[in-house]
Amino acid sequence: MAEPLLRVDNLVRRFGGIIATDHVCLDVSKGEIHAIIGPNGAGKTTLISQLTGHLAPHAGRIFLGGRDISHFPAYKRSALGLARSFQITSLLTDFTAADNVALAAQAHDGRHSFRFFANARKDKPLRDAARAALERVGLGHRADVLVSKLSHGEQRELELAVALATKPQIMLLDEPMAGLGVTESQRMVKLLAELRNEVSIVLVEHDMEAVFALADRISVLVYGRIIASGKPDEIRQNEEVKRAYLGDQHVVVGHG
Amino acid sequence: MTSKLNVSSLVAALVVAGLVLLPVYSNLTGNIFILTLFTRIVILALAAVSLNLLMGYGGMMSFGHAAYLGIGGYAVGILAQEGIGSGWAQFAVAIAVSALYALVIGALSLRTRGVYFIMITLAFAQMAYYVASGLARYGGDDGLTVYKRSDFGGLINLGNRVQFYYLCLACLLAVVALVWRIVNSRFGLVLQGLRSNEQRMQAIGFPSKRYKLACFVIAGMLCGLSGALLANNTDFVSPAVMYWTRSGDLMVMVILGGMGTLMGPVVGSVVFLVLEEVLSQLTEYWALIMGPLLLLIVLFGRGGIMGMLGRVNRG
């Protein structure tokens, strides 16, 4: 079997006496959407942060395209094609939408940024790349608006555009639907479905409807441990999962 | 947004015009004192502009920026005492040593953040202060008199008040133009992105530390230039020029004028130093008036003077 794009091997992270990531194994193939679900505090964001390099694991290894990136800093992982969206929107709020995306493109256009004179806002390739990514997520008409003036939904879409502009092989999306209304959620699901052919996605999400609509595979994280991993139907039928997670969330799932 | 730009630009243009025409006024009225005062203001404005690059655009709250004033000053003073009078050599050394100091201090300080960064930059500047105090050969605590100003051959005579003033002003305007270019460059956008959200910048692929360090070094070099000019202006350099209160003055000038605005630090320096001059002539307790005044501006005028101008204009 071919090496998966992303492979996580027995990852461990503790906070004091608590094991937030407990020997997690995970793999994501090319073009796959792999969802990670679990109750609040299960360690989903902790896991994502270790994958992106913002948090160092205490044990275990992470491979991207067969290469051990466990100890690479965040910027190097980004250079290798790993992009992240943040659970709590984390954009450059005093910049325009286009600036945010153009900066992401700038980090990946193959030239360093120790250039002190030429006006970067007039750099056509970067601006074009930014516009393309914004169009992609449906924000083309909002390019010159300050991020702080965008709606919450638009900011979530912009997060995605920024991730796309880094030309990723794999995107780690931390609750992209959080706080979105019904129509906005549907748009986001549609968008992610369109992206699946270009880029692999690790999707951390509470919106079960979205997860079951999108995911090729689902892993269930409880108390830092993966208790089940499989196709959506298998997860739906899994007794342990029902007990640990879906059971006490049935209200959410029911009306979703 | 555009209207704000207009008022600020107008004020900035007026300030520049005023500074350019000042020697004419001084000459017509025979008021030499004002030229001396404004030479000092222009030199310290240059230091404030460099600090603004660091604080306003880079988000790095350095509380030790006056160290470079001392380094630049001592480069001029020590070389002059050792018989090297060439301004080219003196200014080159002033800037080079500032760069080296910034590189080392920055590499160490940038491992920390927030309050710790403020404290560690302060601590290093105080170290520089005590090192200068210990230079017995160069006057120690008492400082070092510069008997001969930097010699730029026939190009410009620093002993001539008007020529020296215009040299300082040209340096200031050149540095402002440089900062303007930097701020809008690839480097400048990365810098401002880091100020806004460092974690995000790392996530999209920027190695943040080396960009911040580069900014630290550039700001240090520019302030070293200011220090070299300052020593020429006072014909004297002493450890006092790097004392922490001087670093604090520079911070106040930046915040007063408007952090992260191009001309804010220039306006802030003019207002701060003119106020200091005027108030200190009125009363020996001038600091009692100055303090609350600054507090009011900082409390109610977010964005400093440039920020307030924007709001007045909109209202």
Interface residues (C-beta under 8 A of the other chain):
Chain A: T52 G53 H54 P73 A74 Y75 K76 S78 A79 A83 R84 F86 S90 L91 L92 T93 D94 F95 D99 A102 L103 A104 Q106 A107 H108 R111 S113 F114 R115 F116 F117 A118 N119 A120 R121 D123 V162 A165 T166
Chain B: R181 I182 N184 S185 R186 F187 G188 L189 V190 Q192 G193 S196 N197 Q199 R200 M201 Q202 A203 I204 G205 F206 P207 S208 Y211 A214
